[in-house]
């Protein structure tokens, strides 16, 4: 049960972060400037690294979180996958 509570807490934390970091208003995600995306990705990567203590598997989870964020922000799932796969 504790593990499920911890996972739920993490997902709720991510939902709040996504809401805070997503493009504001009715701005199409494709027209949002790079600064917005860089800021969001930097904060999300930092949050994942902190949460996982950069232990085994953190990089894969980080890519997953970035895909979730892009999808939340209105980016097509296939395009989000391609973007995240290009990240090095």
C-alpha positions in Angstrom: 0.0 0.0 0.0 2.8 2.4 0.8 4.3 2.0 -2.7 0.9 2.8 -4.2 0.5 5.9 -2.1 4.0 7.0 -3.1 3.3 6.4 -6.8 0.0 8.3 -6.5 1.7 11.2 -4.7 4.3 11.3 -7.5 1.6 11.3 -10.2 -0.3 14.1 -8.4 3.0 16.1 -8.1 3.6 15.6 -11.9 0.0 16.8 -12.7 0.6 20.0 -10.8 4.0 20.5 -12.5 2.4 19.9 -15.9 -0.3 22.4 -15.2 2.3 25.0 -14.1 4.7 24.4 -17.0 2.3 23.9 -19.9 1.9 26.7 -22.4 -0.6 29.2 -21.0 -4.0 30.1 -22.3 -5.1 29.0 -25.7 -1.5 29.2 -27.2 -1.0 26.3 -29.6 1.8 24.1 -28.4 3.5 24.4 -31.8 3.8 28.2 -31.5 5.2 28.3 -28.0 8.8 29.6 -28.0 11.8 27.3 -27.2 12.4 29.0 -23.8 9.1 27.7 -22.5 10.0 24.1 -23.6 13.5 24.3 -22.2 12.3 25.7 -18.9 9.7 22.9 -18.6 12.1 20.1 -19.6 14.8 21.4 -17.3 12.4 21.4 -14.3 11.0 18.0 -15.1 14.4 16.3 -15.6 15.5 17.8 -12.3 12.3 16.6 -10.6 12.7 13.1 -11.9 16.4 12.9 -11.1 15.7 14.1 -7.5 12.7 11.8 -7.1 14.7 8.7 -8.3 18.0 9.9 -6.8 19.3 9.3 -10.4 19.4 5.6 -9.6 19.0 2.7 -12.0 16.2 3.4 -14.6 15.9 7.1 -13.9 16.7 8.0 -17.5 13.9 5.8 -18.9 11.4 7.3 -16.4 12.6 10.7 -17.3 11.8 10.1 -21.0 8.4 8.7 -20.0 7.6 11.9 -17.9 8.7 14.1 -20.8 6.4 12.2 -23.2 3.5 12.6 -20.7 4.2 16.3 -20.4 4.3 16.9 -24.2 1.1 14.9 -24.6 -0.5 17.0 -21.8 0.6 20.1 -23.7 -1.2 19.1 -26.9 1.7 17.5 -28.8 0.7 14.4 -30.8 1.8 11.2 -29.1 3.9 10.1 -32.1 5.6 13.5 -32.4 6.2 13.5 -28.6 7.9 10.1 -28.9 10.1 11.4 -31.7 11.1 14.5 -29.8 12.0 12.6 -26.7 14.0 10.0 -28.6 16.1 12.8 -30.1 17.1 14.0 -26.6 20.6 13.1 -25.6 
